[in-house]
Amino acid sequence: MAQKGLSGKEFFDLIASSDKPEINKVSQAYSDRLAIYLTSVYGAEENIARDCAQEAFEKVYGKIIHDNLDGIEDIFGYMVRTAKNEYLMTIRREKFEVPFEQSHYAGIKGTTGEEVIDGLYSDERKNLLEYCIEQLKKNNRIFFLQVLKYIHEKDADAAKMMNMSHSNYRTKKSRVIESLRDCVKNVESAE
C-alpha cells in the first residue's frame, strides 16, 4: 500500500484489517512526517517533536479503534492538527513548570504545624491568641480554624481538603498568621 496516497478511507480500512506490519510502516511514516512538520513549522526540538508526533498518532489510532472518529476524509490533516495541539500543550506545561532549583518550597518561618502548636501551649499565649483570632475578620477566622483543623497535614493536602489551590492556601495562611502576629505584638506592647 503506498504511504503517500493513502486516503482517509484506506487508512480506516487498514486499521480495521489489523495488518500489524503494514500499520507499523504507516505509523512510522506518519510519525516521521508529523515530527518533520513540528520541527520545521514550530521549531520544535527533534526529541519533543518525535514524542508529540507519536502521541498524536496514538490518539488518532485509538479514536479509530474505539469508533470515536467518523467521516474524516483528510486523516493526515487531522493528525497534523492533533500533533500541533500536542506540541502546544507540551510547551504550555513546560512554561508553567517550576524550575528544579526553585522546586523545594521552604515555607515561611513560623508557619509549620509544630511551630503554630508550640505557640499555643502557654495559657497566657493561648488566651492572647484566642483574643486575636476573635479580632480577625469572619472569613479569615473561619479559614484559620480550618487551618488548625488540618494542622498535621501537608499544606498541599490541606489545600485540597479545603478546595483551594496550594498557592492560594499558602498565601492566605501566611497573611492570616501575619495578622495574628501583629495583633499579638500590639497587645503585648500595650501591656
C-alpha positions in Angstrom: 0.0 0.0 0.0 1.5 3.4 -1.0 2.0 5.6 2.0 1.8 8.9 0.2 -1.6 8.5 -1.4 -3.3 6.8 1.5 -6.8 8.3 1.7 -8.8 8.5 4.9 -11.0 5.6 3.9 -7.9 3.4 3.1 -6.4 4.3 6.4 -9.6 3.4 8.3 -9.7 0.1 6.4 -6.0 -0.6 7.2 -6.6 -0.1 10.9 -9.7 -2.3 10.7 -7.8 -5.1 9.0 -5.3 -5.4 11.9 -2.4 -5.9 9.5 0.3 -5.2 12.1 3.3 -5.0 9.8 1.5 -2.6 7.4 0.1 -0.5 10.3 3.6 -0.2 11.8 5.0 1.0 8.4 2.3 3.6 8.1 2.6 4.6 11.7 6.3 5.1 11.3 5.9 7.1 8.1 3.1 9.3 9.5 5.0 9.9 12.8 8.2 10.9 10.8 6.2 13.3 8.7 4.5 14.8 11.8 7.8 15.2 13.5 9.3 17.0 10.5 6.2 19.3 10.4 6.7 20.2 14.1 10.4 20.9 13.7 10.1 22.9 10.5 7.0 24.9 11.3 7.2 25.4 15.0 10.9 24.9 15.6 10.4 22.0 18.0 13.4 20.1 19.3 13.7 16.8 17.5 13.0 14.6 20.5 10.0 16.7 21.6 8.7 16.6 18.0 9.0 12.8 17.8 7.2 12.4 21.2 4.4 14.7 20.1 4.1 13.1 16.7 3.9 9.6 18.3 1.4 10.8 20.8 -0.8 12.4 18.1 -0.7 9.2 16.0 -1.6 7.1 19.1 -4.5 9.4 19.9 -5.9 9.3 16.4 -5.3 5.5 16.1 -7.1 5.0 19.5 -10.1 7.1 18.3 -10.4 5.0 15.2 -10.1 1.7 17.1 -12.8 2.8 19.5 -15.1 4.2 16.8 -14.8 7.8 18.0 -13.7 9.2 14.7 -16.1 9.2 11.8 -16.3 10.9 8.4 -12.8 12.4 8.3 -11.5 12.3 4.7 -8.2 14.0 5.4 -6.9 11.8 8.2 -3.3 13.2 7.8 -4.6 16.7 8.2 -6.4 15.7 11.4 -3.2 14.1 12.7 -1.3 17.3 11.9 -3.7 19.3 13.9 -3.5 16.8 16.7 0.3 16.9 16.6 0.3 20.7 16.7 -2.0 20.6 19.7 0.2 18.1 21.5 3.2 20.3 20.9 1.4 23.4 22.1 0.3 21.6 25.2 3.8 20.4 25.9 5.1 24.0 25.6 2.4 25.2 28.0 3.3 22.5 30.5 7.0 23.4 30.3 6.2 27.1 30.6 4.4 26.7 33.9 6.7 24.1 35.4 8.7 25.3 38.4 12.5 25.0 37.7 14.2 22.3 39.7 16.3 24.7 41.7 13.2 26.5 42.8 11.1 23.5 43.4 11.9 23.0 47.0 9.5 25.3 48.8 10.8 26.1 52.2 7.8 27.8 53.6 7.6 30.8 55.8 9.3 30.7 59.2 6.9 30.1 62.0 4.1 28.6 59.9 4.7 24.9 60.2 2.2 22.9 62.2 4.7 22.3 65.0 5.6 26.0 65.3 1.9 27.0 65.4 1.1 24.4 68.0 4.2 25.2 70.1 2.9 28.8 70.2 -0.4 27.7 71.6 0.8 25.8 74.7 1.2 28.6 77.2 -2.1 29.5 78.8 -1.3 33.2 78.6 -0.3 33.0 74.9 -3.3 30.7 74.3 -5.7 33.3 75.7 -3.9 36.1 73.7 -4.1 34.0 70.5 -7.9 33.3 71.1 -8.4 37.1 71.6 -6.5 37.8 68.3 -8.4 35.1 66.5 -11.6 36.8 67.5 -10.3 40.1 66.2 -9.9 38.6 62.7 -12.5 39.2 60.0 -15.1 36.5 59.9 -13.8 34.8 56.7 -10.2 34.9 57.9 -11.3 33.5 61.3 -13.1 30.6 59.7 -10.2 29.9 57.4 -7.7 29.9 60.3 -9.8 27.5 62.3 -9.8 25.2 59.3 -6.0 25.5 59.0 -5.8 24.4 62.7 -8.1 21.5 61.9 -5.7 20.3 59.3 -2.5 21.4 61.1 -0.9 17.9 60.9 -1.4 17.7 57.1 0.9 18.9 54.5 -0.1 22.3 53.1 -0.8 20.8 49.7 -3.1 18.1 51.2 -4.8 20.7 53.5 -5.4 22.9 50.4 -7.1 20.0 48.6 -9.3 19.3 51.5 -10.3 22.9 51.6 -10.9 23.0 47.8 -8.2 25.7 47.3 -5.1 25.8 45.1 -1.9 25.2 47.0 -0.5 28.7 46.3 -3.8 30.4 47.3 -3.8 28.4 50.5 -0.2 29.3 51.4 -0.7 32.9 50.6 -3.9 33.2 52.7 -2.4 31.2 55.6 0.7 33.4 55.6 -1.4 36.6 55.6 -3.7 35.4 58.4 -0.7 34.3 60.5 1.0 37.6 59.9 -2.2 39.4 61.1 -2.2 37.3 64.2 1.4 38.1 64.9 0.7 41.8 64.5 -2.2 41.5 66.9 -0.1 39.7 69.5 2.7 42.2 69.2 0.3 45.1 69.6 -1.4 43.6 72.6 1.9 42.7 74.2 3.4 46.2 73.6 0.2 47.8 75.1 0.6 45.8 78.3 
